[in-house]
């Protein structure tokens, strides 16, 4: 068993490198025989473009696209809750909470 280590500090990376044994989530997303609805993908902050990227095994592109979507969703939520979001489009290094 091996893991694809791209950028372990990206929050969007948990779907590929999370605690799930044997990369279960990554394998399901990149398996051509599965047909996952866009509604399910959206519920995990995976855009159509990000889904195409992981299907094509473009993991860096997948992570970048998902990270952008997560930032967008978080900003939208913060604005809805009357919280002033950071003006940048990057996230801070996340705390490792996988222990």
N, C-alpha and C positions, 0 to 999 in steps of 0.2 A: 504494500500500500504506500502511496506517496501523495503529497499534497502540492498543489500549485501555490507557491508563495509569491504573490505579486506585490501587495502592499498591505501588510498585516494591520496597519493603523487606520485604514479607511473603514468608516462605519459601514459602507456599502459592501464590504468584503465578507461580512459574517455569513452571507448566504453561500459563499464558496468555502470559506475557511473556518466556519463556526464549529461548535462542539459536536455537531451531528456526526455520527460515526460513518465512516466510509464515504464522505461527501454526498450524502443522500440527496440533499436539496440540489446541489450542482448537477448530479447525475440525472435527476428527473427533469430539470430545466433544459439540459443539453441533449436529452434523449429524443431523437427524431420521431419515435413512434408515439410519444405522448402529445395530445392536443389539449393544451391548457387554455382556458377561456381568458379573454382580456380582463374580465372582471376580477378573476382570481389573481392575475398578474398585477393589476392595479392595486389590489389590497396589500400587495407586498412591495409597492413602489417600483414596479418593473414596467417600464414603458414598452411600446411595440418595438422601438429601436433597440432597447436594451435586450429584449427577448431574442431579437434577430442576432445580436452580437454574441450572446451565450450559445445559441444554436450553432453558430459558426465558430465556436471555441475562441472568440476574441474576448478573453477574460478582462483585459485591461479596459477595453472599450465598454464592456458591460458594467464594470465597476464605476467608471467615470460617469456614464449615463445614469446609473442608479443613484450615485452620490448627488448628482445635480437634481434629480427628482426628489430625493429625501430633503435636500436643502430647501427646494421650492415648497414642498408640503409643510415643512416645519415653519417656514416664514409665513405661509398662508395661515397656519394655525395660530401663530403668535399674533398676527395682525387681528385675526378674529377675536382673540382673547385680550385685545388692547395692550399687547406687549410690544415694545419697539424692538424689532429684530436688528441684528448686526447688519451693517450696510454691505459687508463683503459677501462673496459667494463661496467662501471656503469654511470648513469646519475646523474646530480645534481638535488636537489629538485626543481621541476618546479614552476614557478610563477603561482599563481592561477588567471587565466584570465577568469573565468566563470561568472563574475559579469556583 
